[in-house]
């Protein structure tokens, strides 16, 4: 009997191994077109520097106050803490001993030089779409940086997420390497926009919902960014940040400067604009606008009508608004000068209230950019208002002047008051 059980288990393992072997994401290799693709020519280095900006590589690979690209920035996730590595050309702690093929393998296949599987906090699920010439130019630029000897801190992930076998299973379910292929039915601008948004820009890393295992649905339908307490709104819903009704010029303005008529970016998106998008060419920003405008609109929000806060809450909220907000945003939420209108403001009426809470607590600041070097900002009120007062104010804003979103509780405010800004 025991022998039969053993044989059965072995047969089951053999079938499972065969199934995994058939379904395993194959490593894909595309050779460089020529050595010139990764040569340290002036044109290639300039191209690589531009691509590094487009991919916002420095944001993750630079610790606060640290040397650019020397690593050390921690990323907290629901599975534990990950730390970005040193990618300067230092031989012992950076990528100084890497070849262009090693770099391609990491970017495209999510594997390190030694074959170790990389965690998808490094968004190779998007970067896999980058072409080999662009990967080579990016590598050439990174190799031109000053080498910095800085040891890489270890990750601090909980079991079983710290196991390569677990990561292999995740990749089996959620990753398949492949370069972005042009859509023959679309023009060159649309395809360039799709390449930037879906590939180097890795917009889906924030603007898509993640499942319990951390995989995105890649729909750009919006999602709560784990652990940092911000909601990246849907880029397909006009009730959130959908751009279907926007003009191309206003999308370009928002992406390039952080502000546009009736809109501004704040929170993590302000950092993206400041460190990445403002440096892209108008042509590339325009291509992204064309692609974003073409995304199929999300179906109409089927949420039931939100209950209006009690009259007592509305009266208290109106008083708080008059004391702290009306001088800039107007008596009726109509906005004044550079300060946005709150009436009909999509950031206030989304189902997820976290961004409104965070802005009241911590202030709202558009990035300082070449096109908007002295941005107007909103001061924080978390020091002056308690959790109940913030909840009352936000509930009032979400139910006034045409806004019709659900009230928030003091417990929700307290939850985000304790979340660090970074």
N, C-alpha and C positions, 0 to 999 in steps of 0.2 A: 504493500500500500504506500509506504513512504517513498519507495523508488518511483512509483507512478506519479505521486505528487511532485517529486523533484523533476521528473521528465516534463510534466505539465507546466510547471513554473518556467523551466528552461525554454519550452516551446513558446510560452506567452512572452517571455523576454525577447526571444528571437523575432517574433512577430512585431513587437513594439519597436525593437531596434531597426527592423526593416522599414517600418512605417516612418520612423524618424529620419532614416537615411533618405527615403524618397521625398519627404516634405522639407528637409533641412534647407535653409536659405543658402544657396550656392554662392561661394565666393566668386565675384566677377572681376575679371582683370581686363583692363583696356590699356594698351601700351601708349607711351608718349608718342606724339606724332613725329617729334624730332628732339634732339638735345636742346635746340633753341627754345623749346617750350619752358624749360626750367633753368635756362641760362640767366646769369645775373646782369642782363643788359638793362640799360636805363628804361627802355620802354616796358620790359617785362616786370621790372621792380615796381614801376608806377602802376601797371595793371594789377599786380598782386596786392599792392597797398590799397587800391580801390576795392578789390574784392574782399579784403579783410574788413574794410569799413562796411561793405554791403552785408557781410555775414555777422557783423558786430562781434568779432572774435575777441577783441580786447576786453569787452564788458565782463565776460566770465573768466578769462585767463589773466586777470589783473586784480590783486587784492586791493582793498581800499587803502589808498596812500602808498601802494607798492609800485614796483617797477613794471612798466607795461609788458605784458605777455609772459611774465615770470611766474605766473600761477599763484595759488594760495587762496583764491576766493572760495569761500565755502558756500555750498548750496544745500539748504535743508529741504528734505523731501519727506513724504509720509513713511519712507522706508529707512530713514537714517540720513546721515550727512555725507555728502560727496564734496571733494575738494578738487578744483580745477588744476591741472598740472602745468608745469613750466614748459612753454613751447618756444623759448629762445634757443638759438643754435649752440648752447653749451653742451659739450659731449657727455658729461656724466649725469647731469640732472635735467637736461633739456632734450632737444631733438637734433643735437649736433652730429650724431652718428646715423641719423636716418637718411634713407635714400628717397628720391621722388616716388618710387614704388611703395615704400613703407608708408609715406604720407597718404598716397592714394588709397592704400589698404585701410587706413584709419578712417579717412573721410568717406569713402565709398562703401566699405564693408564693415565698418565698426570694429576693427581688430587692430590691436597695437602691434608694434614691431616684432614683439616676441610671440605673437599669436593669441595673446590674452584678449578675451572679449571685453569691449568697452561698454560702459553703462550709457543708456540713451539720454541721460542728462546732457551729454555731448550729442547734439541732435543729428546724428548720422542718419536717422530715419528720413531727414530732409536733405542733408548734405550729400546723400547718395545720388541725388539728382544732378549734382554739379558735374560738368564735363571734365574730361581729363586735361585739356589745355588750361582750363581755369584752375584746376587743382594744382597743376605744375607751376603756374604763375604765382599762386598763393604760397606755395612752398618756397619758391625762389625769394619771395619777399620776406618770409619768416627767417630764412637762412641769412638774410642781409642785416637782421637786427643785431644789436650788441649782445653778445652772449652773457648771460647772468647765471652765476652758480647759486641756485636756490633749491634746496631739497624739497621734494614733493611730499606733502603731508598725506598720511594714509586716509582712506575713506573710513567712515564709522557707520557702517550699515548693520542692521539687525539680521540675525539668522531667520530665514534661509536666504535673504536677499544678498548676503555677502558671499554666496557660493556661485562659482562659474556655471555649475550645472543648472542652477535656477535661472541664471541669465540666458543660458542656451535654450532653455524651454521657452522663455519669453520671446526670444528672437524667432523661434520656430513658429510662434503664434502671430507675431506682430511685425516682423521685419522681412523685407525682401529687397535686395540691392537692385538698383536700376537707374541709369541716367535718364533725366527728363527728355522725353521725345516730343518734338514739335508736332502740333496739331495741324495737319495739312489744310483743314477747313478754315483755319484762322490766319490772320495776317501776322507780319513779323512783330508788330508792336504788342499784340496780344500774347504771342508766344514768349517774347522777352519778359513781359510782365509776369506771366505764369512761372517762368524760370526763376525770377527774383523772389516772388511771393512764396512759391512752394519749395524752392531750393535754398539758396543762400540766405534769404530773409527769414526762413523757418517760422513764418507767422503762425502756423498751426500749433507750434509748441506752446503758445499762450492762448490763442484765440479759438481753441477747440476743447471740447470736453474730454477729460481723462477718465478711464474706467478704474476699477479698484486696483488694477495692476500697473497703473501709470501709463497706459497706452492711449494715444489720442485717436479720436475718430476722424481727424483731418478734414472736417467739414467747414472749419472757420465759423462754426455756429456759436462761439462763445464758451467760456468756461472759467471757473474759479481757479486761480493759480494757487497750487497747493502751498501751504505753510506761510506764504507771505501776506495773505489776506487782501488780495485785490482781485477784482473780476475783470477779465479781458472780454469786452462785449462782442457780441456776434457781429461779423462783418457781412452777414447776409440778411439780417433782419432790420428793416427800417425803424423798428421800435427800439433798437439798440444803437449799433454803430454802422448799420448798412449804408452803403454809399450809392445805391442805385439811383437815387433822385438828386445826387450831388452833381455839380458841374466838374469836369475834369480839372479845370483850373483851380477850383477850391480844394480838391483832393490833393493836388500837387502842393498847394500852399500849406495845407495842414501837415503833410508828411515832411516837407522841407523846412518848415519854420516852427511847427508846433502849434500854430494858431491859424484860424480861418474865420470868415464871417460866421458868428454864432457858435463857434466851437474852439476848444483848446484841448491839448493833451496834458495829462498829469500822471503821477504815480510812475509805475515801471515804463509806460509808453513814453514819458518825457525823457527818460534815459536813452531809450532806443533812438528817438529823434535827435537828441543831443550828440550821441556818440556814433550814430550810424547814418540815419536817413538824410540828415541835412547835408551830408557830403556827396550824395548821389547826384548825378547830372539831371537836369530838367527832363531830358529824354527818357531816362530810366524811371524817374518818378512818374512821368506821364504814362509810360508803359504799365507800371503798376496800377495806376488809376484806371486805365482801360480794362485791365484784367479784373480788378476788384468790382468795377461797375457791371461787368458781365456775369458775375456770379449769380446763379439762380436765387431768387428771393425766397427766404424762408416762408413757410406757411404762416398765415395769420395767427397771432397769439390767441390760444383758446382758453386763457386763464379766466376764471370766473371773476365777476366784478369785485374789486377789493372793498372790504368794509371800511367806511370812513371812520377816522378816530373819533372818540367821544368828544362832545362839545367842550368839555373841560380841557381836554388835551389841545384842541384847536385854539381855544382862547389863550392858553398858556403859551402855545407855540407862536401865535401871532405876536404876543408881547415880547418873547425872546427875539423874534425876527426883527421887530421894530428897534430893539435895543442894539442888536449886533450886526444886522445884515442889510437893512433897508437903505442905509446911506450909500451903499455901493450898488445894490441890486434893484433898487427902486421900491416904492411903497407897494406896488402890485406885482413885483417880481419881473418887471419889464426890462431890467438891466439898464446900466448907465455907462456910456462911453466904452472903455475896454472891458468892463465887467459884464459877464454874460447874463442874459435873461434866464430866470428860473421858471418862468411860465412856459409850459410845454417842453421843458428840458428833458431830453431822453435819458441823461445820466441819473436823473431823479426818479424817473418813472419805470425803470427796469425792475423786473421781479426781484433780482438780487440787489439788496440795498447797500452792500459793503462799501462801494466806492463813495457814495454820499456820506456814509458814516466816517470813513477815513479822511475825507476832505475836511469835514467839520472838525474832527479831532486834531488832524496834523497839518491842515492848510492845503491849499491847492496851488501848485506852482508849475507854470509852463516852462519849458527849457529855454535857456539863453542860447540863441542860435544866430547865425550870420544874418538871417532875414528878420530876426526879432531879438536884437541884442539886449534889450532892456525890458524883459517881460513883466507884465503886471501879475501879481500873485495875491492869494488870499491868506491871511495870517491864520495860525492854528488857534482853535478855541478850546482844545482839550484841557488846557491849564485852568481855564476860567469857568467851564461848565462841567457839571457832574454827569454821570451816565444817564440819569433820568432826564436831565435838561436836554442833553444831546438827542436822546430818543424822542423827546417831545418836539424839539425843533425839526428834526429830520422827518418825523411823521407828519408834521404840519406842512412842510415843503412838498412832500410826496402826495398831499391831498388838496393842494391849492392851485388856483389859476389854470385849471384844465388838467393838472396832474391827477392821476387816479390810481396810485399804487398803495399797497398795504402798509399799515403802520409798522414801526419797528419797536423792539423792546429794549429796556435798559440792559438786559442780559446780552443782547447782540452787541450793543455798544461796548460793554465791558470786555467782551471777547476780543474785539479788534483794538481796544485801547492798549492791550498788553502785547499785541503783535508788533515786533520791531519793524522799522521802516525798510530795512535792507534784508 
